[in-house]
Amino acid sequence: MIGIDLIKLERMKRLLEKYNHKFLEKYLSPSEILLVKNYKTAAGFWAAKEAASKALGTGIGAECSFHDIMISKTSKGAPLLVLSDKVRAAFNITSSALSITHDGDYAIAVVTHKTNT
């Protein structure tokens, strides 16, 4: 299972300028918010969560919310993706991998999920 998402950095910048911290709380946990250094990081996290939900074939919604997808960092700064127990069980996910990149005006994320099936 694979998903990809792309977001224009300017879009995230405008959303943060308009809604500030409230916007981050809609899609990030408190521990994820602590990792956000600027609008570029926020955009990468947005793309990562969208890509993770697309890899499930659902998108963000009732079956998988933004808060069912958690992002952290390794000691070397690489992103890690963890799905909630509810989502892992519902989709038989055994592991996930995440890559986030920024190029020019965009943040891009790719997610893969492995299943038991």
N, CA, C and O atoms as a printed pandas DataFrame, in Angstrom:
     atom_number atom_name residue_name chain_id  residue_number  x_coord  y_coord  z_coord
0              1         N          MET        A               1    0.848   -1.165    0.000
1              2        CA          MET        A               1    0.000    0.000    0.000
2              3         C          MET        A               1    0.900    1.236    0.000
3              4         O          MET        A               1    1.819    1.342    0.811
4              5         N          ILE        A               2    0.629    2.160   -0.909
5              6        CA          ILE        A               2    1.450    3.361   -1.014
6              7         C          ILE        A               2    0.553    4.581   -1.200
7              8         O          ILE        A               2   -0.481    4.515   -1.865
8              9         N          GLY        A               3    0.965    5.679   -0.608
9             10        CA          GLY        A               3    0.252    6.945   -0.761
10            11         C          GLY        A               3    1.246    8.080   -0.899
11            12         O          GLY        A               3    2.365    8.013   -0.389
12            13         N          ILE        A               4    0.822    9.125   -1.596
13            14        CA          ILE        A               4    1.671   10.300   -1.802
14            15         C          ILE        A               4    0.814   11.547   -1.672
15            16         O          ILE        A               4   -0.372   11.532   -2.004
16            17         N          ASP        A               5    1.411   12.619   -1.193
17            18        CA          ASP        A               5    0.706   13.894   -1.129
18            19         C          ASP        A               5    1.695   15.027   -1.355
19            20         O          ASP        A               5    2.883   14.929   -1.046
20            21         N          LEU        A               6    1.159   16.093   -1.901
21            22        CA          LEU        A               6    1.923   17.288   -2.252
22            23         C          LEU        A               6    1.146   18.490   -1.745
23            24         O          LEU        A               6   -0.070   18.560   -1.923
24            25         N          ILE        A               7    1.832   19.439   -1.114
25            26        CA          ILE        A               7    1.186   20.661   -0.663
26            27         C          ILE        A               7    2.083   21.847   -0.993
27            28         O          ILE        A               7    3.300   21.792   -0.817
28            29         N          LYS        A               8    1.472   22.902   -1.467
29            30        CA          LYS        A               8    2.204   24.129   -1.744
30            31         C          LYS        A               8    2.522   24.813   -0.412
31            32         O          LYS        A               8    1.629   25.017    0.411
32            33         N          LEU        A               9    3.769   25.160   -0.203
33            34        CA          LEU        A               9    4.197   25.749    1.060
34            35         C          LEU        A               9    3.446   27.042    1.369
35            36         O          LEU        A               9    3.124   27.310    2.526
36            37         N          GLU        A              10    3.170   27.826    0.362
37            38        CA          GLU        A              10    2.465   29.094    0.561
38            39         C          GLU        A              10    1.076   28.873    1.161
39            40         O          GLU        A              10    0.605   29.688    1.955
40            41         N          ARG        A              11    0.426   27.784    0.786
41            42        CA          ARG        A              11   -0.893   27.466    1.351
42            43         C          ARG        A              11   -0.790   27.280    2.857
43            44         O          ARG        A              11   -1.595   27.829    3.610
44            45         N          MET        A              12    0.202   26.502    3.302
45            46        CA          MET        A              12    0.381   26.279    4.735
46            47         C          MET        A              12    0.747   27.578    5.444
47            48         O          MET        A              12    0.270   27.840    6.548
48            49         N          LYS        A              13    1.580   28.378    4.823
49            50        CA          LYS        A              13    1.977   29.656    5.418
50            51         C          LYS        A              13    0.745   30.528    5.666
51            52         O          LYS        A              13    0.603   31.115    6.738
52            53         N          ARG        A              14   -0.142   30.611    4.676
53            54        CA          ARG        A              14   -1.365   31.413    4.817
54            55         C          ARG        A              14   -2.273   30.863    5.916
55            56         O          ARG        A              14   -2.827   31.630    6.703
56            57         N          LEU        A              15   -2.428   29.549    5.972
57            58        CA          LEU        A              15   -3.273   28.948    7.002
58            59         C          LEU        A              15   -2.740   29.232    8.402
59            60         O          LEU        A              15   -3.508   29.532    9.315
60            61         N          LEU        A              16   -1.433   29.136    8.565
61            62        CA          LEU        A              16   -0.846   29.415    9.878
62            63         C          LEU        A              16   -0.942   30.890   10.243
63            64         O          LEU        A              16   -1.151   31.226   11.408
64            65         N          GLU        A              17   -0.792   31.766    9.268
65            66        CA          GLU        A              17   -0.930   33.200    9.541
66            67         C          GLU        A              17   -2.369   33.538    9.943
67            68         O          GLU        A              17   -2.594   34.393   10.800
68            69         N          LYS        A              18   -3.318   32.877    9.335
69            70        CA          LYS        A              18   -4.727   33.163    9.600
70            71         C          LYS        A              18   -5.219   32.526   10.902
71            72         O          LYS        A              18   -5.912   33.177   11.684
72            73         N          TYR        A              19   -4.863   31.252   11.139
73            74        CA          TYR        A              19   -5.416   30.514   12.274
74            75         C          TYR        A              19   -4.412   30.189   13.371
75            76         O          TYR        A              19   -4.808   29.762   14.456
76            77         N          ASN        A              20   -3.134   30.379   13.114
77            78        CA          ASN        A              20   -2.055   30.165   14.082
78            79         C          ASN        A              20   -2.116   28.773   14.722
79            80         O          ASN        A              20   -2.336   27.777   14.033
80            81         N          HIS        A              21   -1.926   28.714   16.014
81            82        CA          HIS        A              21   -1.807   27.451   16.751
82            83         C          HIS        A              21   -3.068   26.595   16.635
83            84         O          HIS        A              21   -2.981   25.368   16.647
84            85         N          LYS        A              22   -4.218   27.216   16.525
85            86        CA          LYS        A              22   -5.497   26.486   16.418
86            87         C          LYS        A              22   -5.484   25.556   15.210
87            88         O          LYS        A              22   -6.004   24.442   15.273
88            89         N          PHE        A              23   -4.895   26.008   14.121
89            90        CA          PHE        A              23   -4.849   25.173   12.925
90            91         C          PHE        A              23   -3.985   23.941   13.165
91            92         O          PHE        A              23   -4.359   22.836   12.771
92            93         N          LEU        A              24   -2.851   24.116   13.797
93            94        CA          LEU        A              24   -1.976   22.976   14.082
94            95         C          LEU        A              24   -2.686   21.943   14.952
95            96         O          LEU        A              24   -2.522   20.740   14.749
96            97         N          GLU        A              25   -3.469   22.406   15.916
97            98        CA          GLU        A              25   -4.173   21.500   16.825
98            99         C          GLU        A              25   -5.209   20.646   16.103
99           100         O          GLU        A              25   -5.580   19.580   16.596
100          101         N          LYS        A              26   -5.680   21.094   14.948
101          102        CA          LYS        A              26   -6.677   20.316   14.197
102          103         C          LYS        A              26   -6.074   19.033   13.628
103          104         O          LYS        A              26   -6.780   18.038   13.463
104          105         N          TYR        A              27   -4.778   19.049   13.327
105          106        CA          TYR        A              27   -4.210   17.867   12.697
106          107         C          TYR        A              27   -2.949   17.321   13.363
107          108         O          TYR        A              27   -2.420   16.298   12.928
108          109         N          LEU        A              28   -2.465   17.977   14.397
109          110        CA          LEU        A              28   -1.258   17.501   15.078
110          111         C          LEU        A              28   -1.501   17.325   16.571
111          112         O          LEU        A              28   -2.293   18.052   17.171
112          113         N          SER        A              29   -0.822   16.364   17.158
113          114        CA          SER        A              29   -0.853   16.170   18.610
114          115         C          SER        A              29    0.097   17.178   19.253
115          116         O          SER        A              29    0.920   17.775   18.560
116          117         N          PRO        A              30   -0.006   17.375   20.571
117          118        CA          PRO        A              30    0.922   18.292   21.244
118          119         C          PRO        A              30    2.392   17.930   21.005
119          120         O          PRO        A              30    3.222   18.820   20.822
120          121         N          SER        A              31    2.721   16.643   21.005
121          122        CA          SER        A              31    4.126   16.259   20.786
122          123         C          SER        A              31    4.561   16.542   19.348
123          124         O          SER        A              31    5.723   16.871   19.110
124          125         N          GLU        A              32    3.651   16.421   18.398
125          126        CA          GLU        A              32    3.983   16.747   17.009
126          127         C          GLU        A              32    4.171   18.253   16.837
127          128         O          GLU        A              32    5.061   18.694   16.110
128          129         N          ILE        A              33    3.336   19.035   17.504
129          130        CA          ILE        A              33    3.435   20.497   17.415
130          131         C          ILE        A              33    4.815   20.960   17.891
131          132         O          ILE        A              33    5.379   21.908   17.345
132          133         N          LEU        A              34    5.346   20.293   18.899
133          134        CA          LEU        A              34    6.679   20.650   19.398
134          135         C          LEU        A              34    7.768   20.455   18.343
135          136         O          LEU        A              34    8.814   21.099   18.409
136          137         N          LEU        A              35    7.533   19.577   17.376
137          138        CA          LEU        A              35    8.514   19.312   16.316
138          139         C          LEU        A              35    8.433   20.326   15.166
139          140         O          LEU        A              35    9.344   20.406   14.342
140          141         N          VAL        A              36    7.350   21.091   15.114
141          142        CA          VAL        A              36    7.148   22.037   14.011
142          143         C          VAL        A              36    8.030   23.265   14.238
143          144         O          VAL        A              36    7.864   24.003   15.210
144          145         N          LYS        A              37    8.965   23.459   13.321
145          146        CA          LYS        A              37    9.887   24.585   13.413
146          147         C          LYS        A              37    9.373   25.802   12.659
147          148         O          LYS        A              37    9.648   26.941   13.037
148          149         N          ASN        A              38    8.618   25.551   11.577
149          150        CA          ASN        A              38    8.112   26.632   10.739
150          151         C          ASN        A              38    7.018   26.077    9.823
151          152         O          ASN        A              38    6.654   24.905    9.916
152          153         N          TYR        A              39    6.506   26.919    8.952
153          154        CA          TYR        A              39    5.420   26.490    8.065
154          155         C          TYR        A              39    5.860   25.381    7.107
155          156         O          TYR        A              39    5.026   24.605    6.641
156          157         N          LYS        A              40    7.136   25.300    6.814
157          158        CA          LYS        A              40    7.616   24.235    5.931
158          159         C          LYS        A              40    7.507   22.874    6.612
159          160         O          LYS        A              40    7.083   21.898    5.992
160          161         N          THR        A              41    7.889   22.808    7.882
161          162        CA          THR        A              41    7.747   21.569    8.639
162          163         C          THR        A              41    6.270   21.195    8.759
163          164         O          THR        A              41    5.899   20.035    8.580
164          165         N          ALA        A              42    5.438   22.181    9.062
165          166        CA          ALA        A              42    3.996   21.936    9.189
166          167         C          ALA        A              42    3.436   21.379    7.883
167          168         O          ALA        A              42    2.608   20.469    7.903
168          169         N          ALA        A              43    3.876   21.912    6.765
169          170        CA          ALA        A              43    3.412   21.431    5.465
170          171         C          ALA        A              43    3.843   19.987    5.227
171          172         O          ALA        A              43    3.066   19.184    4.710
172          173         N          GLY        A              44    5.061   19.656    5.597
173          174        CA          GLY        A              44    5.543   18.288    5.449
174          175         C          GLY        A              44    4.735   17.312    6.286
175          176         O          GLY        A              44    4.438   16.206    5.834
176          177         N          PHE        A              45    4.377   17.710    7.506
177          178        CA          PHE        A              45    3.574   16.849    8.366
178          179         C          PHE        A              45    2.164   16.679    7.797
179          180         O          PHE        A              45    1.597   15.587    7.847
180          181         N          TRP        A              46    1.606   17.761    7.256
181          182        CA          TRP        A              46    0.288   17.675    6.616
182          183         C          TRP        A              46    0.332   16.666    5.471
183          184         O          TRP        A              46   -0.513   15.776    5.378
184          185         N          ALA        A              47    1.324   16.819    4.607
185          186        CA          ALA        A              47    1.462   15.913    3.461
186          187         C          ALA        A              47    1.652   14.475    3.928
187          188         O          ALA        A              47    1.118   13.550    3.315
188          189         N          ALA        A              48    2.404   14.278    5.000
189          190        CA          ALA        A              48    2.645   12.929    5.518
190          191         C          ALA        A              48    1.349   12.271    5.978
191          192         O          ALA        A              48    1.103   11.101    5.684
192          193         N          LYS        A              49    0.532   13.015    6.690
193          194        CA          LYS        A              49   -0.718   12.447    7.178
194          195         C          LYS        A              49   -1.687   12.178    6.035
195          196         O          LYS        A              49   -2.385   11.164    6.039
196          197         N          GLU        A              50   -1.734   13.068    5.070
197          198        CA          GLU        A              50   -2.579   12.840    3.895
198          199         C          GLU        A              50   -2.097   11.605    3.121
199          200         O          GLU        A              50   -2.908   10.779    2.703
200          201         N          ALA        A              51   -0.799   11.484    2.935
201          202        CA          ALA        A              51   -0.239   10.334    2.217
202          203         C          ALA        A              51   -0.521    9.032    2.965
203          204         O          ALA        A              51   -0.830    8.013    2.346
204          205         N          ALA        A              52   -0.417    9.063    4.281
205          206        CA          ALA        A              52   -0.680    7.861    5.080
206          207         C          ALA        A              52   -2.127    7.407    4.925
207          208         O          ALA        A              52   -2.399    6.213    4.800
208          209         N          SER        A              53   -3.049    8.356    4.934
209          210        CA          SER        A              53   -4.466    7.992    4.797
210          211         C          SER        A              53   -4.770    7.528    3.377
211          212         O          SER        A              53   -5.594    6.634    3.185
212          213         N          LYS        A              54   -4.124    8.116    2.391
213          214        CA          LYS        A              54   -4.320    7.686    0.999
214          215         C          LYS        A              54   -3.779    6.274    0.787
215          216         O          LYS        A              54   -4.345    5.501    0.014
216          217         N          ALA        A              55   -2.693    5.941    1.466
217          218        CA          ALA        A              55   -2.149    4.590    1.345
218          219         C          ALA        A              55   -3.126    3.551    1.888
219          220         O          ALA        A              55   -3.104    2.395    1.467
220          221         N          LEU        A              56   -3.974    3.956    2.813
221          222        CA          LEU        A              56   -5.004    3.054    3.341
222          223         C          LEU        A              56   -6.181    2.930    2.375
223          224         O          LEU        A              56   -6.990    2.008    2.478
224          225         N          GLY        A              57   -6.263    3.868    1.440
225          226        CA          GLY        A              57   -7.370    3.866    0.492
226          227         C          GLY        A              57   -8.599    4.583    1.005
227          228         O          GLY        A              57   -9.679    4.439    0.433
228          229         N          THR        A              58   -8.456    5.359    2.079
229          230        CA          THR        A              58   -9.615    6.017    2.686
230          231         C          THR        A              58   -9.565    7.533    2.613
231          232         O          THR        A              58  -10.600    8.188    2.484
232          233         N          GLY        A              59   -8.363    8.092    2.695
233          234        CA          GLY        A              59   -8.246    9.531    2.921
234          235         C          GLY        A              59   -8.584    9.813    4.376
235          236         O          GLY        A              59   -8.922    8.904    5.135
236          237         N          ILE        A              60   -8.490   11.082    4.758
237          238        CA          ILE        A              60   -8.831   11.485    6.124
238          239         C          ILE        A              60  -10.350   11.476    6.258
239          240         O          ILE        A              60  -11.059   12.037    5.423
240          241         N          GLY        A              61  -10.839   10.837    7.311
241          242        CA          GLY        A              61  -12.281   10.750    7.521
242          243         C          GLY        A              61  -12.595    9.883    8.718
243          244         O          GLY        A              61  -11.809    9.801    9.662
244          245         N          ALA        A              62  -13.749    9.235    8.678
245          246        CA          ALA        A              62  -14.218    8.446    9.811
246          247         C          ALA        A              62  -13.323    7.243   10.100
247          248         O          ALA        A              62  -13.120    6.888   11.261
248          249         N          GLU        A              63  -12.789    6.618    9.060
249          250        CA          GLU        A              63  -11.967    5.424    9.269
250          251         C          GLU        A              63  -10.557    5.740    9.742
251          252         O          GLU        A              63   -9.913    4.914   10.388
252          253         N          CYS        A              64  -10.081    6.934    9.420
253          254        CA          CYS        A              64   -8.722    7.337    9.799
254          255         C          CYS        A              64   -8.680    8.857    9.918
255          256         O          CYS        A              64   -8.755    9.564    8.913
256          257         N          SER        A              65   -8.563    9.351   11.130
257          258        CA          SER        A              65   -8.496   10.802   11.346
258          259         C          SER        A              65   -7.037   11.262   11.377
259          260         O          SER        A              65   -6.118   10.446   11.440
260          261         N          PHE        A              66   -6.844   12.573   11.331
261          262        CA          PHE        A              66   -5.491   13.115   11.446
262          263         C          PHE        A              66   -4.810   12.607   12.722
263          264         O          PHE        A              66   -3.605   12.355   12.726
264          265         N          HIS        A              67   -5.577   12.458   13.796
265          266        CA          HIS        A              67   -4.990   12.073   15.078
266          267         C          HIS        A              67   -4.774   10.567   15.218
267          268         O          HIS        A              67   -4.244   10.109   16.230
268          269         N          ASP        A              68   -5.183    9.793   14.206
269          270        CA          ASP        A              68   -4.846    8.371   14.163
270          271         C          ASP        A              68   -3.462    8.146   13.554
271          272         O          ASP        A              68   -2.957    7.023   13.549
272          273         N          ILE        A              69   -2.859    9.204   13.048
273          274        CA          ILE        A              69   -1.548    9.150   12.398
274          275         C          ILE        A              69   -0.600   10.035   13.197
275          276         O          ILE        A              69   -0.824   11.241   13.306
276          277         N          MET        A              70    0.451    9.455   13.753
277          278        CA          MET        A              70    1.384   10.213   14.559
278          279         C          MET        A              70    2.764   10.235   13.904
279          280         O          MET        A              70    3.234    9.232   13.367
280          281         N          ILE        A              71    3.389   11.392   13.963
281          282        CA          ILE        A              71    4.719   11.571   13.390
282          283         C          ILE        A              71    5.689   11.944   14.502
283          284         O          ILE        A              71    5.399   12.794   15.344
284          285         N          SER        A              72    6.835   11.297   14.486
285          286        CA          SER        A              72    7.916   11.644   15.407
286          287         C          SER        A              72    9.208   11.651   14.599
287          288         O          SER        A              72    9.185   11.552   13.372
288          289         N          LYS        A              73   10.315   11.766   15.288
289          290        CA          LYS        A              73   11.617   11.811   14.613
290          291         C          LYS        A              73   12.569   10.816   15.263
291          292         O          LYS        A              73   12.499   10.566   16.466
292          293         N          THR        A              74   13.460   10.251   14.449
293          294        CA          THR        A              74   14.519    9.406   14.986
294          295         C          THR        A              74   15.586   10.300   15.607
295          296         O          THR        A              74   15.515   11.525   15.504
296          297         N          SER        A              75   16.555    9.695   16.241
297          298        CA          SER        A              75   17.654   10.473   16.827
298          299         C          SER        A              75   18.450   11.214   15.756
299          300         O          SER        A              75   19.118   12.203   16.058
300          301         N          LYS        A              76   18.386   10.748   14.510
301          302        CA          LYS        A              76   19.080   11.411   13.409
302          303         C          LYS        A              76   18.189   12.396   12.654
303          304         O          LYS        A              76   18.618   13.005   11.674
304          305         N          GLY        A              77   16.934   12.551   13.120
305          306        CA          GLY        A              77   16.034   13.527   12.516
306          307         C          GLY        A              77   15.143   13.002   11.403
307          308         O          GLY        A              77   14.390   13.770   10.804
308          309         N          ALA        A              78   15.213   11.710   11.115
309          310        CA          ALA        A              78   14.347   11.139   10.075
310          311         C          ALA        A              78   12.924   11.000   10.619
311          312         O          ALA        A              78   12.743   10.702   11.800
312          313         N          PRO        A              79   11.926   11.210    9.781
313          314        CA          PRO        A              79   10.547   11.098   10.261
314          315         C          PRO        A              79   10.125    9.641   10.470
315          316         O          PRO        A              79   10.506    8.746    9.716
316          317         N          LEU        A              80    9.339    9.440   11.503
317          318        CA          LEU        A              80    8.748    8.131   11.808
318          319         C          LEU        A              80    7.233    8.286   11.814
319          320         O          LEU        A              80    6.710    9.306   12.264
320          321         N          LEU        A              81    6.539    7.287   11.321
321          322        CA          LEU        A              81    5.089    7.324   11.277
322          323         C          LEU        A              81    4.537    6.153   12.084
323          324         O          LEU        A              81    4.974    5.014   11.920
324          325         N          VAL        A              82    3.583    6.441   12.951
325          326        CA          VAL        A              82    2.929    5.414   13.752
326          327         C          VAL        A              82    1.428    5.592   13.615
327          328         O          VAL        A              82    0.911    6.699   13.764
328          329         N          LEU        A              83    0.735    4.506   13.333
329          330        CA          LEU        A              83   -0.720    4.528   13.241
330          331         C          LEU        A              83   -1.330    4.094   14.568
331          332         O          LEU        A              83   -0.727    3.320   15.312
332          333         N          SER        A              84   -2.526    4.594   14.860
333          334        CA          SER        A              84   -3.225    4.189   16.075
334          335         C          SER        A              84   -3.518    2.690   16.020
335          336         O          SER        A              84   -3.567    2.094   14.944
336          337         N          ASP        A              85   -3.711    2.100   17.183
337          338        CA          ASP        A              85   -4.048    0.675   17.255
338          339         C          ASP        A              85   -5.322    0.390   16.470
339          340         O          ASP        A              85   -5.431   -0.643   15.811
340          341         N          LYS        A              86   -6.281    1.300   16.541
341          342        CA          LYS        A              86   -7.556    1.135   15.829
342          343         C          LYS        A              86   -7.333    0.992   14.328
343          344         O          LYS        A              86   -7.891    0.093   13.699
344          345         N          VAL        A              87   -6.530    1.866   13.758
345          346        CA          VAL        A              87   -6.277    1.841   12.311
346          347         C          VAL        A              87   -5.421    0.633   11.930
347          348         O          VAL        A              87   -5.694   -0.035   10.933
348          349         N          ARG        A              88   -4.398    0.359   12.718
349          350        CA          ARG        A              88   -3.553   -0.807   12.409
350          351         C          ARG        A              88   -4.369   -2.085   12.384
351          352         O          ARG        A              88   -4.188   -2.923   11.501
352          353         N          ALA        A              89   -5.273   -2.242   13.354
353          354        CA          ALA        A              89   -6.103   -3.451   13.406
354          355         C          ALA        A              89   -7.107   -3.492   12.256
355          356         O          ALA        A              89   -7.295   -4.536   11.631
356          357         N          ALA        A              90   -7.741   -2.373   11.980
357          358        CA          ALA        A              90   -8.777   -2.330   10.934
358          359         C          ALA        A              90   -8.217   -2.643    9.550
359          360         O          ALA        A              90   -8.909   -3.225    8.714
360          361         N          PHE        A              91   -6.968   -2.258    9.307
361          362        CA          PHE        A              91   -6.363   -2.440    7.990
362          363         C          PHE        A              91   -5.261   -3.492    7.974
363          364         O          PHE        A              91   -4.587   -3.662    6.958
364          365         N          ASN        A              92   -5.068   -4.203    9.089
365          366        CA          ASN        A              92   -4.038   -5.249    9.208
366          367         C          ASN        A              92   -2.631   -4.732    8.902
367          368         O          ASN        A              92   -1.848   -5.427    8.255
368          369         N          ILE        A              93   -2.308   -3.540    9.352
369          370        CA          ILE        A              93   -1.008   -2.932    9.098
370          371         C          ILE        A              93    0.027   -3.488   10.077
371          372         O          ILE        A              93   -0.184   -3.490   11.289
372          373         N          THR        A              94    1.133   -3.953    9.536
373          374        CA          THR        A              94    2.221   -4.452   10.385
374          375         C          THR        A              94    3.351   -3.444   10.521
375          376         O          THR        A              94    4.039   -3.418   11.541
376          377         N          SER        A              95    3.550   -2.615    9.500
377          378        CA          SER        A              95    4.581   -1.577    9.579
378          379         C          SER        A              95    4.297   -0.492    8.550
379          380         O          SER        A              95    3.559   -0.698    7.586
380          381         N          SER        A              96    4.899    0.663    8.780
381          382        CA          SER        A              96    4.749    1.809    7.878
382          383         C          SER        A              96    6.099    2.477    7.698
383          384         O          SER        A              96    6.965    2.403    8.569
384          385         N          ALA        A              97    6.267    3.132    6.553
385          386        CA          ALA        A              97    7.482    3.908    6.281
386          387         C          ALA        A              97    7.063    5.252    5.710
387          388         O          ALA        A              97    6.065    5.349    4.996
388          389         N          LEU        A              98    7.835    6.294    6.029
389          390        CA          LEU        A              98    7.513    7.661    5.636
390          391         C          LEU        A              98    8.756    8.368    5.128
391          392         O          LEU        A              98    9.837    8.249    5.704
392          393         N          SER        A              99    8.584    9.108    4.034
393          394        CA          SER        A              99    9.622   10.008    3.546
394          395         C          SER        A              99    8.974   11.353    3.242
395          396         O          SER        A              99    7.927   11.423    2.598
396          397         N          ILE        A             100    9.612   12.417    3.716
397          398        CA          ILE        A             100    9.137   13.786    3.475
398          399         C          ILE        A             100   10.265   14.556    2.815
399          400         O          ILE        A             100   11.423   14.448    3.219
400          401         N          THR        A             101    9.920   15.342    1.787
401          402        CA          THR        A             101   10.919   16.201    1.159
402          403         C          THR        A             101   10.300   17.552    0.840
403          404         O          THR        A             101    9.084   17.688    0.712
404          405         N          HIS        A             102   11.157   18.528    0.718
405          406        CA          HIS        A             102   10.747   19.877    0.336
406          407         C          HIS        A             102   11.563   20.264   -0.887
407          408         O          HIS        A             102   12.779   20.081   -0.921
408          409         N          ASP        A             103   10.878   20.802   -1.892
409          410        CA          ASP        A             103   11.574   21.255   -3.097
410          411         C          ASP        A             103   10.860   22.484   -3.618
411          412         O          ASP        A             103    9.662   22.452   -3.898
412          413         N          GLY        A             104   11.595   23.552   -3.743
413          414        CA          GLY        A             104   11.000   24.785   -4.251
414          415         C          GLY        A             104    9.830   25.222   -3.406
415          416         O          GLY        A             104    9.977   25.485   -2.213
416          417         N          ASP        A             105    8.673   25.300   -4.023
417          418        CA          ASP        A             105    7.467   25.787   -3.360
418          419         C          ASP        A             105    6.612   24.692   -2.748
419          420         O          ASP        A             105    5.485   24.962   -2.332
420          421         N          TYR        A             106    7.117   23.451   -2.679
421          422        CA          TYR        A             106    6.282   22.327   -2.283
422          423         C          TYR        A             106    6.911   21.454   -1.202
423          424         O          TYR        A             106    8.132   21.371   -1.069
424          425         N          ALA        A             107    6.031   20.802   -0.430
425          426        CA          ALA        A             107    6.408   19.714    0.466
426          427         C          ALA        A             107    5.719   18.464   -0.077
427          428         O          ALA        A             107    4.556   18.512   -0.476
428          429         N          ILE        A             108    6.434   17.365   -0.090
429          430        CA          ILE        A             108    5.936   16.113   -0.642
430          431         C          ILE        A             108    6.206   15.003    0.373
431          432         O          ILE        A             108    7.264   14.963    1.001
432          433         N          ALA        A             109    5.239   14.110    0.521
433          434        CA          ALA        A             109    5.426   12.961    1.406
434          435         C          ALA        A             109    4.958   11.691    0.707
435          436         O          ALA        A             109    3.983   11.693   -0.045
436          437         N          VAL        A             110    5.677   10.611    0.977
437          438        CA          VAL        A             110    5.323    9.285    0.473
438          439         C          VAL        A             110    5.279    8.348    1.679
439          440         O          VAL        A             110    6.163    8.369    2.536
440          441         N          VAL        A             111    4.226    7.524    1.724
441          442        CA          VAL        A             111    4.046    6.568    2.822
442          443         C          VAL        A             111    3.767    5.190    2.225
443          444         O          VAL        A             111    3.030    5.052    1.248
444          445         N          THR        A             112    4.371    4.183    2.836
445          446        CA          THR        A             112    4.028    2.792    2.509
446          447         C          THR        A             112    3.570    2.100    3.774
447          448         O          THR        A             112    4.079    2.362    4.864
448          449         N          HIS        A             113    2.606    1.215    3.619
449          450        CA          HIS        A             113    2.134    0.369    4.720
450          451         C          HIS        A             113    2.276   -1.078    4.284
451          452         O          HIS        A             113    1.936   -1.434    3.155
452          453         N          LYS        A             114    2.776   -1.901    5.177
453          454        CA          LYS        A             114    2.800   -3.356    4.930
454          455         C          LYS        A             114    1.664   -3.973    5.741
455          456         O          LYS        A             114    1.343   -3.522    6.840
456          457         N          THR        A             115    1.063   -5.023    5.164
457          458        CA          THR        A             115   -0.052   -5.690    5.825
458          459         C          THR        A             115    0.244   -7.171    6.040
459          460         O          THR        A             115    1.213   -7.715    5.511
460          461         N          ASN        A             116   -0.613   -7.803    6.824
461          462        CA          ASN        A             116   -0.523   -9.242    7.058
462          463         C          ASN        A             116   -1.011  -10.040    5.868
463          464         O          ASN        A             116   -0.688  -11.221    5.737
464          465         N          THR        A             117   -1.779   -9.416    5.006
465          466        CA          THR        A             117   -2.394  -10.155    3.903
466          467         C          THR        A             117   -1.543  -10.202    2.672
467          468         O          THR        A             117   -1.941  -10.792    1.668
